[in-house]
């Protein structure tokens, strides 16, 4: 079974919970699958009313890189495959949350579907419409500006804040142009091109192999 936390970025891993290769593309078919998604991505199901802004934004480490890993290294496959324990103060995930999270995913897909300039405008519209605010938090005695949801944010609102924050982090790191959708039809997965040349077209070896095989068949017809 395909894991959810493939990159550690909610903005990408949530967008990729729709898989066109499957007979049923929906990878969040029920509440149980949503709970698993939350555990793998380290997202508490619900926030307590007095949760701090860092928790609401999903950014607990101000020194982490855009992938959420301190020191700038990307998450390894082993760590991404290990489900994290849910927050002990988190509330239950329900059917309403599932509908809301799917709506967040649809908005994410709209943001990702376009060239860098179109994505920037779509992200700005989403951030303007979403219930989020900028707050000043303290980290090791230093003030840090963060995005935060409302005091009692729903799961969908929390995921929205975290996804917007991650995409802004990608832009700040110079990776905005490297945020792409897979070029292998029918795949629609998003990915960040970490290759040195910056010309990667496919989200995975699976898609690259299928695209190359299809091109080879077309040449020999």
N, C-alpha and C positions, 0 to 999 in steps of 0.2 A: 504494500500500500504506500502510495506517495506521501511523503511527509509534508507538513505545512511550512515549517520554518526552514526554507531552502536558502534564504539569504539573510534572515534575521531582520529584514526591513518590512514593517507592516505595509508600507506603501506598495511594495512589490509582491510580497507573499499573499496579501489579501486579494490583490488584483488577479493573481494567478490561481485563485480557487475556482476558476471556470476553465475547464480543459476540453477543448473541442475535439481532442483525439478520442475521448470516451463516448460510449453510446449515450450515457447520461452525463453531460458536461458539468453538472452541478457537483462541486466537491464540498459544499456545505449543505447537504440535504436535510439535516436535522439538528436539533439542539445538541445532541451528543457530539457531533462533528465540530460544532462551534466551540464547545468546551475544550475539545482537544486542540483546536486552533489557538485558543487563548493560552492554554498551558504551554504549548510549544513556543509561542512568541513571548511568553512572560507577561501577558496582559491580564491584570486582575479583572474579574468579571464585572464588578461594580466598585465604585469608590465610596469610601465613607465620606459623610458631609464635610468633615474637617481635614480631608486628605490634602497634603501639601501640593503646591503647583508643580513640583518636579514629577510627582506621581501622576498628576492629571495629564501632564504632557507626554508621559511615557519616556522621559529623558532623565534617568536617575544618575547619569555620570556625565558631567559637563566636559570631561576630557576625552570622551569616547569619539571615535571617528564616525562618519555618517552611517556606517553599518552597525553602530552601537558597540564597537569593540575597542576597549582602551588600547592606546599605543598604535592605532592605525592598521592593525592586521585584520584580515577578513576572517569570519567565523569558519572553523573547519567542519567537515562533514560529520565527524563524531559528535561534536558539541551540539550541532544543529539537530541531530537525530535524537537527542535526549530530551524528553519532555520535562519542563520545569514544574515545580510544585506550585499550585495556585496560591494566591495571596490568602492568608487565613482570615482576613477581614472582608474578603470579597463575597458578594451576594450571589445567588443562583442565576444562571443564564436561562432565559425562557424563550418562548416562541416570538414574543415581541422583539426581543434582542436580535433574533435570527433575521427577522424581516428588516430591521433597521441596519444591521451589518451588511446585508445583501444590497440595500440601497446605497450604503457608503461605497461598496465595491463598484456599483454602477457608476457612481460619480467619479471614482478613481479611474475607471476605464475611459471615461470621457476626457479626463485631464491628460491621460497618457496617450490618447489617440490623436497625434498631430506632430508637427515639427516643433522644434524647441520654442519658437516664438509663440505658437498657438498654445503649447502647454503652459507657458508662463502666464498668458492671459487667462486661461481656464483655471489655473491654480489661484490666481488673484481673485477671480470671481467666487470660487469655492470658499476661500478664506474669508472673504467679505460676508458671505451669506451664513457661514457656520457660527454656532454659538461659542466663540472663543475670544480670549483676551490676552493681552501682553501683560506679564507680571514680572516683577523683579524679585528673584530668589537669591538666597545666600549659599555660596559654596566655598568652604574653607576660608571664610572671612572675606570673600570677594563677591560683589553683586553680579548676578547673571540674568540677562533678559531671556524669558522663556514664554512660550505660548501655553495657555491653560484653558481647560473647558470650564463650564459652570461648576459651582461647589458640589453639586450632587449629579455629576455628569453620568449619562447613560453609557453603556458599552459602545454604542455607535458613535457617540460624541467623543469618547476617549480615543477611539481608533481614528477618527477624523483629525483630531489634534496631533496625534502621533504621526499620521501619514503626511500631513502638511509640514510638520516640523522636519521630518526626514527628507522630504523633497527640497525644502529650503536648504538643508544641510548639504544635499547633493550639489545644489547650485553653488553654494558657497565654496565647496571643495573643487569646483571646476569640472564637475561630472554631468552637468545638465545636458550637454550634447551627447553624452554617452548613455543616457537613459533612453532605451529603445523598446520596440515591440518586435517579436520574432518574425523573420521574413519567410518562414516555412509555413505555407498554407496546409491545414487550417489552423495551426497554432496561433494563439494571440497572447502568449505569455510575455510579460515585461521583464527586462533585465538591464543591468548596468554593465557596459562593456569595460572590463578591467584590463583588456589586452593592451600591450604596448602600442601597436599600430593604431588602435582605435577604429578598426574597420570590421569588427565582428557583426554578423548579421543574424545569427541564430542563438536561441536561448540555451541550447544544450546540444550535446553530441547526438542525441536521439533525433533532433530536428535537422541538424546538419547532414547526418547520414541519409535521412529520408529525402531531403531536398537534392542532395547530390545523386542519389539513386534515380529520382524522378527525372533529373536533367539528363542523366546517362541514357535512360530509356527513350527519352524524347529525341536524342541525337541519333539513335540507332533504328528509328522507325523507318 
